[in-house]
Amino acid sequence: MTLPFYYQYSGADALKIRRNAEELFRSGKYYCSEAVMSALREAFFPELPGYVISSVSGFRSGWGVRDVHAGL
């Protein structure tokens, strides 16, 4: 049985993904959740269209705890 592409490990480095998300957020290019989604997309699903990043724009102040940025 072959697993779907999204279950296959791409060799992505979690620390590299985190640093990428932090860099995108601190640069002001994206809000927190958008930065995390962009970093995950780049690492795992580069073939997905860019509008998937805007799908999380509603979470711009973070995912979860108030005043704490997602992934940072």
Contacts in CASP RR format, 6 or more apart in sequence:
PFRMAT RR
TARGET T0000
AUTHOR 0000-0000-0000
METHOD contacts of the structure
MODEL  1
MTLPFYYQYSGADALKIRRNAEELFRSGKYYCSEAVMSALREAFFPELPG
YVISSVSGFRSGWGVRDVHAGL
6 44 0 8 1.000
6 45 0 8 1.000
10 43 0 8 1.000
10 44 0 8 1.000
12 43 0 8 1.000
12 44 0 8 1.000
16 43 0 8 1.000
17 39 0 8 1.000
17 40 0 8 1.000
17 42 0 8 1.000
17 43 0 8 1.000
18 39 0 8 1.000
18 71 0 8 1.000
20 38 0 8 1.000
20 39 0 8 1.000
20 42 0 8 1.000
20 43 0 8 1.000
21 35 0 8 1.000
21 36 0 8 1.000
21 38 0 8 1.000
21 39 0 8 1.000
21 40 0 8 1.000
21 71 0 8 1.000
21 72 0 8 1.000
22 35 0 8 1.000
22 71 0 8 1.000
22 72 0 8 1.000
24 30 0 8 1.000
24 34 0 8 1.000
24 35 0 8 1.000
24 38 0 8 1.000
24 39 0 8 1.000
25 31 0 8 1.000
25 32 0 8 1.000
25 35 0 8 1.000
25 69 0 8 1.000
25 72 0 8 1.000
29 35 0 8 1.000
30 38 0 8 1.000
30 53 0 8 1.000
31 57 0 8 1.000
31 59 0 8 1.000
31 60 0 8 1.000
31 61 0 8 1.000
31 62 0 8 1.000
32 59 0 8 1.000
32 60 0 8 1.000
32 61 0 8 1.000
32 62 0 8 1.000
32 63 0 8 1.000
32 69 0 8 1.000
32 70 0 8 1.000
32 71 0 8 1.000
32 72 0 8 1.000
33 56 0 8 1.000
33 57 0 8 1.000
33 58 0 8 1.000
33 59 0 8 1.000
33 60 0 8 1.000
33 62 0 8 1.000
33 63 0 8 1.000
33 70 0 8 1.000
34 53 0 8 1.000
34 54 0 8 1.000
34 56 0 8 1.000
34 57 0 8 1.000
34 60 0 8 1.000
36 56 0 8 1.000
36 63 0 8 1.000
36 70 0 8 1.000
36 71 0 8 1.000
37 52 0 8 1.000
37 53 0 8 1.000
37 55 0 8 1.000
37 56 0 8 1.000
38 53 0 8 1.000
41 48 0 8 1.000
41 50 0 8 1.000
41 52 0 8 1.000
41 53 0 8 1.000
45 52 0 8 1.000
59 70 0 8 1.000
61 67 0 8 1.000
62 68 0 8 1.000
62 69 0 8 1.000
62 70 0 8 1.000
63 70 0 8 1.000
64 70 0 8 1.000
END
